[in-house]
Amino acid sequence: MINVLIVDDQELVRMGLRTIIEANDDMRVVGDAADGVDALAAVERLQPDVVLMDIRMPRMDGVEATRLMPGTRVIILTTVDGDESVVEALRAGASGFLVKDAPAEELIQAVRVVARGDALLSPSLTRRLLARVIAGASRLRRKPPSEVYDLTDREHDLLLLLAQGKSNDEIAASLHVTEAAAKSQVSNLLGKLGLRDRVQAVVLAYESGLVTPRAD
């Protein structure tokens, strides 16, 4: 059973998300909160598997709340297709994000993906929107960390594959290695770059200019 905490300042949104979540036999809503302050207390008390976190709320927004709950699997929810705050939320530790008008089945799939410990990097979701966000927010563009220049050609190719939202089996096929070897190489790359997870690798690749945002 996947335990979900819903955090949004609008009661109707919380009710709608609860209805969608609880229509599935493998997940349940263990609680909700109207802002980041209450969300921190709820996470401490309820220990949810996944938090659905609105990005803009009174008292404490979703970015700061995510930053203050390290280790918690957070899916950021935004109403704006291209909200640059999403990038800050991903840096803060969010596992991915969705726009609020995403289809219900997309939300459910996102919860399942994040609950099993994977980053939400579907090309139709995070990668494409992240590309548009960073393309339209040049002030977020920053120089890559020095470790990027120490990457081998193989590691550089691996970083680009991560930026494309490739899964371990897709990376394995591209690099002609086993899936276990691909998983190990991803882990080693993240460690070398001082990154927490795949989402941070995507942010790094886009905002440092290693990957050029697409127009789609």
C-alpha positions as CSV (number, residue, x, y, z in Angstrom):
1,M,0.0,0.0,0.0
2,I,1.4,3.4,-1.0
3,N,0.7,6.1,1.7
4,V,0.2,9.5,0.2
5,L,0.1,13.0,1.8
6,I,-1.6,15.8,-0.1
7,V,-0.4,19.3,0.4
8,D,-2.3,22.2,-1.3
9,D,-3.8,25.4,0.0
10,Q,-7.1,24.9,-1.9
11,E,-9.5,22.5,-0.2
12,L,-11.2,21.6,-3.4
13,V,-7.9,20.6,-5.0
14,R,-7.1,18.4,-1.9
15,M,-10.5,16.8,-2.2
16,G,-10.1,16.1,-5.9
17,L,-6.7,14.6,-5.5
18,R,-7.9,12.4,-2.6
19,T,-10.7,11.1,-4.8
20,I,-8.3,10.2,-7.6
21,I,-5.8,8.5,-5.2
22,E,-8.3,6.5,-3.2
23,A,-9.9,5.1,-6.3
24,N,-6.9,2.8,-6.6
25,D,-6.5,-0.3,-4.4
26,D,-2.8,0.0,-4.0
27,M,-2.7,3.5,-2.5
28,R,-4.4,5.6,0.2
29,V,-4.4,9.2,1.4
30,V,-3.0,9.2,5.0
31,G,-3.5,13.0,5.5
32,D,-3.4,16.4,4.0
33,A,-2.1,19.9,4.7
34,A,-2.8,23.4,3.6
35,D,0.8,24.8,3.5
36,G,4.4,23.9,4.0
37,V,4.5,24.4,7.7
38,D,1.7,21.9,8.3
39,A,3.2,19.6,5.7
40,L,6.4,19.3,7.7
41,A,4.5,18.3,10.8
42,A,2.4,15.9,8.8
43,V,5.4,14.2,7.3
44,E,7.0,13.8,10.7
45,R,3.8,12.3,12.1
46,L,2.5,10.2,9.2
47,Q,5.7,9.1,7.4
48,P,4.1,9.0,3.9
49,D,5.6,7.2,1.0
50,V,4.9,10.0,-1.4
51,V,4.0,13.7,-0.9
52,L,2.0,15.5,-3.5
53,M,3.2,19.1,-2.9
54,D,1.7,22.3,-4.3
55,I,4.5,24.7,-5.3
56,R,2.8,28.0,-4.3
57,M,1.2,28.2,-0.8
58,P,1.0,30.7,2.1
59,R,3.4,30.7,5.1
60,M,5.8,28.2,3.4
61,D,5.9,27.3,-0.2
62,G,6.5,23.9,-1.7
63,V,10.1,24.6,-2.6
64,E,11.1,25.4,1.0
65,A,9.0,22.6,2.4
66,T,10.7,20.1,0.1
67,R,14.1,21.4,1.1
68,L,13.2,20.8,4.8
69,M,12.1,17.2,4.3
70,P,15.2,15.5,2.9
71,G,14.7,11.9,2.0
72,T,11.0,12.3,1.5
73,R,9.7,11.4,-2.0
74,V,8.0,14.6,-3.2
75,I,6.0,15.2,-6.4
76,I,5.7,18.9,-7.1
77,L,2.3,20.1,-8.4
78,T,2.1,23.3,-10.4
79,T,-0.6,25.1,-12.3
80,V,1.8,26.8,-14.7
81,D,3.3,25.0,-17.6
82,G,6.8,26.5,-17.4
83,D,7.0,27.6,-13.8
84,E,10.7,28.3,-13.2
85,S,10.2,27.6,-9.5
86,V,10.0,23.9,-10.5
87,V,13.7,23.9,-11.1
88,E,14.3,25.2,-7.6
89,A,12.0,22.5,-6.3
90,L,14.0,19.8,-8.1
91,R,17.2,21.2,-6.8
92,A,15.6,21.1,-3.3
93,G,15.1,17.3,-3.6
94,A,11.7,16.8,-5.4
95,S,11.6,13.5,-7.3
96,G,9.6,15.0,-10.1
97,F,6.6,17.2,-10.9
98,L,3.3,17.3,-12.7
99,V,1.0,20.1,-13.9
100,K,-2.3,20.1,-12.1
101,D,-4.3,19.5,-15.2
102,A,-2.5,16.3,-16.0
103,P,-4.8,13.3,-16.6
104,A,-5.7,11.2,-13.5
105,E,-3.9,8.2,-14.9
106,E,-0.8,10.2,-15.3
107,L,-0.9,11.3,-11.7
108,I,-1.5,7.7,-10.5
109,Q,1.5,6.5,-12.6
110,A,3.6,9.2,-11.2
111,V,2.8,8.2,-7.6
112,R,3.7,4.6,-8.3
113,V,7.0,5.6,-10.1
114,V,8.1,7.8,-7.2
115,A,7.0,5.4,-4.5
116,R,9.2,2.7,-5.8
117,G,12.2,5.0,-5.6
118,D,12.5,6.1,-9.2
119,A,12.7,9.7,-10.4
120,L,9.9,11.0,-12.5
121,L,11.7,11.6,-15.7
122,S,9.2,10.7,-18.4
123,P,10.1,12.5,-21.6
124,S,6.5,13.6,-21.8
125,L,6.6,15.2,-18.4
126,T,9.7,16.3,-16.6
127,R,12.3,16.5,-19.3
128,R,10.2,18.5,-21.8
129,L,8.8,21.0,-19.3
130,L,12.2,21.4,-17.6
131,A,13.7,22.2,-20.9
132,R,11.2,24.9,-21.5
133,V,11.6,26.3,-18.0
134,I,15.3,26.6,-18.3
135,A,15.2,27.9,-21.8
136,G,12.9,30.8,-20.7
137,A,14.9,31.5,-17.5
138,S,18.4,32.4,-18.5
139,R,19.2,33.7,-15.0
140,L,19.1,30.1,-13.9
141,R,21.8,29.1,-16.3
142,R,25.0,28.6,-14.4
143,K,28.5,27.3,-14.9
144,P,28.8,23.5,-14.6
145,P,30.6,22.2,-11.5
146,S,34.3,21.6,-12.1
147,E,33.7,17.8,-11.9
148,V,31.9,18.0,-15.2
149,Y,35.1,18.7,-17.0
150,D,36.7,15.6,-15.4
151,L,34.1,13.2,-16.9
152,T,35.3,10.5,-19.3
153,D,33.7,10.3,-22.7
154,R,31.7,7.4,-21.3
155,E,30.5,9.3,-18.3
156,H,29.6,12.3,-20.5
157,D,27.5,10.0,-22.7
158,L,25.8,8.6,-19.6
159,L,24.9,12.1,-18.3
160,L,23.3,12.9,-21.7
161,L,21.3,9.7,-21.5
162,L,20.1,10.6,-18.1
163,A,19.1,14.1,-19.4
164,Q,17.0,12.4,-22.0
165,G,15.0,10.6,-19.3
166,K,16.4,7.2,-20.1
167,S,15.7,4.3,-17.8
168,N,18.4,1.8,-16.7
169,D,17.4,-0.7,-19.3
170,E,17.4,1.9,-22.0
171,I,20.8,3.1,-20.9
172,A,22.1,-0.5,-20.8
173,A,20.9,-0.9,-24.4
174,S,22.6,2.3,-25.5
175,L,25.9,1.6,-23.9
176,H,25.8,-2.2,-24.7
177,V,26.1,-3.3,-21.0
178,T,23.9,-5.2,-18.6
179,E,21.2,-3.4,-16.7
180,A,23.1,-4.0,-13.5
181,A,26.2,-2.5,-14.9
182,A,24.2,0.6,-16.1
183,K,22.7,1.0,-12.7
184,S,26.2,0.9,-11.1
185,Q,27.5,3.4,-13.6
186,V,24.7,5.8,-12.9
187,S,25.3,5.5,-9.2
188,N,29.0,6.2,-9.7
189,L,28.3,9.2,-12.0
190,L,26.0,10.8,-9.5
191,G,28.6,10.3,-6.7
192,K,31.3,11.8,-8.8
193,L,29.2,14.9,-9.5
194,G,27.9,15.2,-6.0
195,L,24.3,14.7,-7.1
196,R,21.6,13.2,-5.0
197,D,19.6,11.6,-7.8
198,R,18.7,11.5,-11.5
199,V,16.5,14.5,-11.3
200,Q,19.5,16.6,-10.2
201,A,21.5,15.2,-13.1
202,V,18.8,16.4,-15.5
203,V,18.8,19.9,-14.0
204,L,22.6,20.0,-14.2
205,A,22.6,18.9,-17.9
206,Y,20.1,21.5,-18.9
207,E,21.0,24.5,-16.9
208,S,24.7,24.2,-17.6
209,G,24.1,24.0,-21.3
210,L,25.3,20.4,-21.8
211,V,21.9,19.7,-23.3
212,T,20.1,22.2,-25.6
213,P,16.3,22.5,-24.9
214,R,14.1,21.3,-27.6
215,A,11.2,23.4,-29.0
216,D,8.5,20.7,-28.5
